[in-house]
Amino acid sequence: MEEYQKEELEVLYQDRFLIAVNKPSGLLVHKSPIDKHETRFALQIVRDQIGQYVYPVHRLDKPTSGILLFALDQEVAKVMSDMFRSGNVSKEYVAVVRGYCEEEGFIDHPLKQMLDTKAQKEQGITKEAQDAQTYYKRVATVELPYAVSRYSVARYSLVRLQPKTGRKHQLRRHMKHIFHPIIGDTKHGRGEHNKLFRDKFDVHRLLLHANRMNFEHPVTKEKLEISAPLDETFEKLFEIFGWETI
């Protein structure tokens, strides 16, 4: 218990109304019926770290790392949540994906709503298709001398991803849709590529990181840009592949 209380997350931004932290891969934002065995949650860690209650205003998947924003009071939380829903928060992610994708593109592909629990189904929530758009830009590539599937070499791309909507697993599902799934994605990805990264590079995480967020402060109206550095896993791969830090 003492060890849990000492755990802290890297603070990227903080004022009287908001706090942004760099969430590590594998950490849930809050309790979830899907991961009942989990005992660590970003919300509780941040609350204990700063000594006050925090309000989640957006989602970040458990395996995704990067910027996680909380509000410090209920009113600001409502405003920020509305800003996320209405597309007034610009988000950028970096990801490593299978193959050489196009230099840039815009994915406009509706996604069916993902239901987490039996309760959601009982509430009458249906799996309806929702509009979903993502812009992507390739910033680097690498070819590795390893045979995968029917190919004698393995090729990968480093991409910047900018979701224009906020559907569940949107980036992961969209990259799968264009046949360039994100490495380390055990739900929407390709097992043989995930295995290669585990075996050759000791990578045991989803290679998706929320690295930048821009929005107008809900109270001060200041233009904010928050950025989150990559973790050791990403940095190690950048060094091995000869990629420049972004």
C-alpha positions as CSV (number, residue, x, y, z in Angstrom):
1,M,0.0,0.0,0.0
2,E,2.8,2.4,0.9
3,E,4.4,1.7,-2.6
4,Y,1.2,2.6,-4.3
5,Q,0.8,5.9,-2.5
6,K,4.4,6.9,-3.5
7,E,3.7,6.4,-7.2
8,E,3.6,9.6,-9.3
9,L,3.0,10.5,-12.9
10,E,5.0,13.1,-14.9
11,V,3.1,16.4,-14.8
12,L,3.1,18.1,-18.2
13,Y,0.9,21.1,-17.3
14,Q,-0.9,22.3,-14.2
15,D,-2.8,25.4,-13.1
16,R,-5.8,26.0,-10.8
17,F,-8.2,24.5,-13.3
18,L,-6.4,21.7,-15.2
19,I,-3.7,19.1,-14.9
20,A,-2.1,17.1,-17.7
21,V,0.1,14.0,-17.0
22,N,2.1,11.6,-19.2
23,K,0.2,8.3,-18.8
24,P,2.3,5.2,-19.2
25,S,1.2,2.4,-21.4
26,G,-0.7,-0.3,-19.5
27,L,-2.4,2.1,-17.0
28,L,-6.1,2.5,-16.9
29,V,-7.6,6.0,-16.6
30,H,-10.2,4.8,-14.1
31,K,-11.9,1.6,-12.9
32,S,-13.4,-0.4,-15.7
33,P,-15.7,-3.5,-15.8
34,I,-13.4,-4.9,-18.4
35,D,-10.3,-5.0,-16.2
36,K,-11.7,-5.9,-12.8
37,H,-8.4,-7.2,-11.6
38,E,-6.6,-3.9,-12.0
39,T,-5.8,-1.9,-8.9
40,R,-3.9,1.0,-10.4
41,F,-5.7,3.9,-12.0
42,A,-4.4,7.2,-13.3
43,L,-7.3,9.1,-11.7
44,Q,-6.4,7.9,-8.2
45,I,-2.6,8.3,-8.7
46,V,-3.0,11.9,-9.7
47,R,-5.6,12.6,-7.0
48,D,-3.2,11.3,-4.4
49,Q,-0.2,13.0,-6.0
50,I,-1.7,16.5,-5.8
51,G,-4.0,16.0,-2.9
52,Q,-7.3,16.9,-4.5
53,Y,-10.0,15.3,-6.6
54,V,-9.6,15.3,-10.4
55,Y,-12.2,14.9,-13.1
56,P,-11.5,12.9,-16.3
57,V,-12.5,14.9,-19.4
58,H,-11.5,12.5,-22.2
59,R,-10.4,8.9,-22.9
60,L,-7.0,7.3,-23.4
61,D,-6.9,3.5,-24.0
62,K,-5.1,1.5,-21.4
63,P,-2.3,0.4,-23.8
64,T,-1.9,4.0,-25.2
65,S,0.6,6.3,-23.5
66,G,0.8,10.1,-23.5
67,I,-1.2,13.2,-22.6
68,L,-4.0,12.6,-20.2
69,L,-5.9,15.7,-19.1
70,F,-8.0,16.2,-16.0
71,A,-10.1,19.1,-14.7
72,L,-9.8,20.2,-11.1
73,D,-13.4,21.2,-10.7
74,Q,-16.8,20.0,-12.0
75,E,-17.7,23.1,-14.0
76,V,-14.3,23.1,-15.9
77,A,-14.7,19.4,-16.5
78,K,-18.1,19.9,-18.2
79,V,-16.7,22.6,-20.4
80,M,-13.6,20.6,-21.4
81,S,-15.7,17.5,-22.0
82,D,-17.9,19.5,-24.4
83,M,-14.8,20.9,-26.1
84,F,-13.5,17.3,-26.7
85,R,-16.9,16.2,-28.1
86,S,-17.2,19.2,-30.4
87,G,-13.8,18.8,-31.9
88,N,-12.3,22.0,-30.3
89,V,-9.3,20.1,-28.9
90,S,-6.6,19.2,-31.5
91,K,-4.8,15.9,-30.7
92,E,-1.7,14.3,-32.3
93,Y,-0.4,10.8,-31.8
94,V,2.7,9.0,-33.0
95,A,2.6,5.3,-33.9
96,V,4.6,2.6,-35.5
97,V,2.6,0.7,-38.1
98,R,3.1,-2.3,-40.4
99,G,4.3,-1.7,-43.9
100,Y,5.1,1.5,-45.9
101,C,1.9,3.5,-45.8
102,E,1.1,6.4,-48.1
103,E,3.0,9.7,-47.3
104,E,-0.2,11.2,-46.1
105,G,-3.9,10.5,-46.2
106,F,-7.3,11.1,-44.8
107,I,-9.3,8.1,-43.5
108,D,-13.1,8.8,-43.6
109,H,-14.5,5.5,-42.4
110,P,-17.5,5.1,-40.1
111,L,-16.9,2.9,-37.1
112,K,-19.5,0.8,-35.3
113,Q,-19.9,1.7,-31.6
114,M,-18.0,-0.7,-29.3
115,L,-20.0,-1.9,-26.3
116,D,-18.0,-2.7,-23.2
117,T,-20.6,-4.3,-20.9
118,K,-23.7,-6.2,-20.7
119,A,-25.3,-3.3,-18.9
120,Q,-24.7,-1.0,-22.0
121,K,-26.6,-3.5,-24.1
122,E,-29.4,-3.7,-21.5
123,Q,-29.6,0.1,-21.6
124,G,-30.6,-0.2,-25.3
125,I,-27.2,1.1,-26.7
126,T,-26.8,-0.4,-30.1
127,K,-23.8,-0.9,-32.3
128,E,-24.6,1.9,-34.8
129,A,-22.0,3.2,-37.3
130,Q,-20.6,6.6,-36.3
131,D,-18.8,9.0,-38.5
132,A,-15.0,8.8,-37.9
133,Q,-12.1,10.7,-39.6
134,T,-8.4,10.5,-39.1
135,Y,-5.6,12.4,-40.9
136,Y,-2.2,10.6,-41.1
137,K,1.3,11.6,-42.2
138,R,4.3,9.3,-42.6
139,V,7.5,10.7,-41.2
140,A,9.9,7.8,-41.4
141,T,10.3,4.2,-42.5
142,V,12.6,1.2,-41.8
143,E,13.2,-2.1,-43.5
144,L,14.4,-5.0,-41.3
145,P,16.1,-8.2,-42.4
146,Y,13.5,-10.5,-40.9
147,A,11.1,-12.7,-42.8
148,V,7.5,-12.2,-41.8
149,S,4.7,-14.2,-43.3
150,R,5.3,-14.5,-47.1
151,Y,7.8,-11.5,-47.2
152,S,11.6,-11.9,-46.9
153,V,11.9,-8.5,-45.2
154,A,9.8,-6.6,-42.7
155,R,8.8,-2.9,-43.4
156,Y,7.4,-0.4,-40.9
157,S,6.4,3.3,-40.9
158,L,6.5,5.9,-38.2
159,V,3.3,8.1,-38.6
160,R,1.7,11.1,-37.0
161,L,-2.0,10.6,-36.5
162,Q,-4.6,13.4,-36.0
163,P,-8.1,12.1,-35.1
164,K,-10.9,14.5,-36.2
165,T,-13.5,12.5,-34.2
166,G,-13.2,10.6,-30.9
167,R,-14.5,7.1,-31.4
168,K,-13.3,4.2,-29.3
169,H,-10.1,2.6,-30.6
170,Q,-10.5,4.9,-33.6
171,L,-6.8,5.2,-34.5
172,R,-6.2,1.5,-34.0
173,R,-9.3,0.5,-36.1
174,H,-8.6,3.1,-38.8
175,M,-5.0,1.9,-39.3
176,K,-6.2,-1.7,-39.5
177,H,-8.8,-0.5,-42.1
178,I,-6.0,0.7,-44.4
179,F,-4.0,-2.4,-43.8
180,H,-1.3,-0.7,-41.7
181,P,-2.2,-1.9,-38.2
182,I,-0.3,-0.4,-35.2
183,I,2.5,-2.6,-33.8
184,G,1.6,-4.1,-30.4
185,D,-2.1,-4.0,-31.0
186,T,-3.4,-7.4,-29.8
187,K,-7.0,-6.6,-30.7
188,H,-6.8,-5.0,-34.1
189,G,-3.2,-5.7,-35.2
190,R,-1.2,-8.6,-36.7
191,G,0.2,-11.2,-34.4
192,E,3.2,-12.1,-36.4
193,H,4.5,-8.5,-36.4
194,N,3.7,-8.0,-32.7
195,K,5.8,-11.2,-32.1
196,L,8.7,-9.9,-34.1
197,F,8.8,-6.8,-32.0
198,R,8.6,-8.8,-28.8
199,D,11.3,-11.2,-29.8
200,K,13.8,-8.9,-31.5
201,F,13.3,-5.6,-29.6
202,D,11.6,-6.7,-26.3
203,V,8.6,-4.5,-27.1
204,H,5.5,-5.5,-25.1
205,R,3.3,-2.5,-25.6
206,L,1.1,-0.8,-28.1
207,L,3.2,1.6,-30.1
208,L,0.8,4.5,-29.9
209,H,1.5,7.6,-28.0
210,A,-0.5,10.8,-27.5
211,N,2.3,13.4,-28.0
212,R,0.6,16.7,-28.5
213,M,-2.6,18.5,-27.6
214,N,-3.8,22.1,-28.5
215,F,-6.8,23.9,-27.2
216,E,-8.1,27.2,-25.8
217,H,-8.0,27.2,-22.0
218,P,-11.6,27.1,-20.9
219,V,-11.2,29.8,-18.3
220,T,-8.2,32.0,-19.2
221,K,-8.8,31.6,-23.0
222,E,-5.1,31.3,-23.4
223,K,-3.9,29.1,-26.3
224,L,-2.3,26.0,-24.8
225,E,0.0,23.4,-26.4
226,I,0.9,20.5,-24.3
227,S,3.4,17.9,-25.4
228,A,4.5,14.5,-23.9
229,P,7.9,12.9,-24.3
230,L,8.2,9.4,-25.6
231,D,8.9,6.5,-23.2
232,E,12.1,4.3,-23.2
233,T,10.5,1.7,-25.5
234,F,9.9,4.3,-28.2
235,E,13.3,6.0,-27.7
236,K,15.1,2.6,-28.0
237,L,13.3,1.9,-31.3
238,F,14.1,5.3,-32.6
239,E,17.8,4.7,-31.9
240,I,17.8,1.2,-33.4
241,F,15.9,2.4,-36.6
242,G,17.9,5.6,-37.0
243,W,14.8,7.8,-36.6
244,E,15.0,11.4,-35.4
245,T,13.1,12.2,-32.2
246,I,9.8,13.9,-32.9
